Amino acid sequence: MRRPNILFLWCDQLNASVLGPYGGPVPTPNLARLATSDVVFNNATCPTPFCSPSRASLETGRYPHAHGIVHNVNRRDYPAIPAGPTEEGIKADEPTLGRCLHDAGYATHHYGKWHLLDEDLPYYPDMYTEHGAYADEMRETFASVSDRPSAEWLDWYGWRLPVEVSPEMRSAVAALGDRWDGHGHAEFVTKMGRLLMPPEDTFDARVADRVIDRLQRLGDDAFFVVGSMNYPHDPNVVPSPYYEMFDPADIDLAGNLDFLERRFSNEWSRRVVADLGEAGLREFLRLYDAATALMDDQIGRILDALDATGRSGDTIVVFAADHGDMAGGHGMVWKSTASFYDEVMRVPLIVRYPGVLTPGRSELAAGLTDIMPTLLDLAGAPIPEGVQGRSLAPWWRGDTSAGPPPEYTFCERIGPHPERRRVVGSDVPASFAVRGGGYKYARHADGEEFLYDLALDPGETRNRAGVDMLARDAMRATLDEWRRDTEYPH
């Protein structure tokens, strides 16, 4: 039997609830088209709401406290990136998803956001990344932009982007006074707006170009091709015509906008909304939705290219995100919060496997840590020792002898090593969450607990940790058992 090809498409910081397949307001016709022939997983979560650690978990099938990448890591050889000299990312000899499939005979290719440092990987021979090839391609453009007045461009980790800030946002920013002066990322707040570049020059479009080119040049070997987008992650700048697709006045604000636990009231994600007000929030959401629409169009281009190869019938297509975005929920945006609200913890997961998966919706608890062992299992490749994720392949196949499906997923936030080493010690502050059985339970480093009844309170507005002790204790025990099973250091 021929091994399945695998096309893995994912993006950064996507709140599942904005997507059409999840009942959201953003028209995403290409993801909707994918969803009609795929399985839409309603209860997929990330292992941590942070880019690099979550991506490392998908690659290794291990939780952040096990693989040790608990904070974002950045390239040291690109001068605009402030990486420390001791930062450690994925190493070439680690048993990652890409390496395992390569060792099993797959043609493996990665195009797009990597965010795990080492890009000299033998199993990804023509890697294309955000601060590598794309930054080099755009170097002249970025240099010319910096000749403009500073108010007209944004420096986003070395991408120098021409921006037109809307009148509404300019008014909101003017009201800030000096409150963001001196903040390292103040421009991310003050320079949201219309990107004065054509869509085809955006990173996501260039990624799609590379994926399409590879699909058109594939040989007969089974392939594993990754297309990793940046949108709707910041920078919150989007080109026409996408910028004009959404009217801020027509955007519905989150129903839990005014419900925020006191613990999180002074966080950066909250400060942005509190400082910019409703006009600023609406402009952010307009940009977020527009970025999602642009990303969806790139997904459509890639799916069309796959169909044109005639190999769609034996190709597993996976779409996911590394984590979510508060997107106005609880009066916050981005992911700069210590909370485990569904807006950042829950992720979209849509999978197509013709002849194996029956299209529809699934309530199966699925974590991004499970993706690596699942795809290796489906590819007939060995799962490395030490993998902590579960292969979901038996339940995807409908194997009735597989026993009860997983009921819980787990999420964590671990403090970084002082030298950014991949070491998690017993003295590092850590918070955890478990989601399943209709509840979510979170315990923070200082012992404060949160319990939400997701069936009765999907917006997570009523903490029942001090009320429903039976459910709290059961979820606490489930979390503690998982910590023991995954050998958390204390």
MOFENMO-V556238 format. One line per field, one symbol per residue. phi: phi as a letter, one per 30 degrees, with the letter a starting at -180 (. if undefined). psi: psi as a letter, one per 20 degrees, with the letter a starting at -180 (. if undefined). A space follows every 50 residues. Layout:
phi: ???
psi: ???
//
This chain:
phi: .ddddbcccbbcicdedddedciddddbddddddddcbccddbdbcdadb eddddddddcibdedcdidcbdcbdcccddcddddcdbcdcdcdddeddd ddddjddcbbbkecibidcccddbdbebbdccddddecedddddddddee dcbccchjdccdbcddedddddddddicdcdiddceddddbdlddcbded cdeddddeedddddddcdddddbbccccdcdceeddbbddddeddbcedc dddddceccbdeecdcdeeddeddddiddddddededdddddddeddddd edddddeddicddbbdcbbabdacbdhjdhibbibdbcdceeecddbdbb bcbeiccdelcbcedbcedddedddddddicdcddjdcdcdceedddidd cdiddecbbbbbbcdddechddbccdcddbbbbbbliibbbbbcedjdcb bbdddcbddhcbdcdcccdddedddddddddddddchdda
psi: ppqqrpoopraploohiiqgijjripomhhhggghhjapopilqrqiqlp fghghhhghikqqhigiinirpqqqijohipmqqijqpbpqhjqmrgggg hghjjqoppppapfkkepjmphinhlporhjdgghghjggghhhhiirqh ijqponlioopppopqhghhgghhihcjhjpiphkhhhgilqbpplqqhi iqghhhghgggggghijqbiqqqoppoorgqjqqpmpprqjhhihpohhi ppqqhkhjopqhhjijrghhhgghhiahghghgghghghghhggghhhgg gghghghhijjhhkppppprqhraqhlipkkrrbjmqjrkqhhhhqqqop ppnpigppqbqpjpopqhhigghghgghikqqpqqiphrppjgghhikoi jiaqrqhqrqqqopqqqhjkqmporijppqqqqpprkjrppqprhjipqp ppohghmhimioojhjgmhggghghghgghgggghjlpi.
//
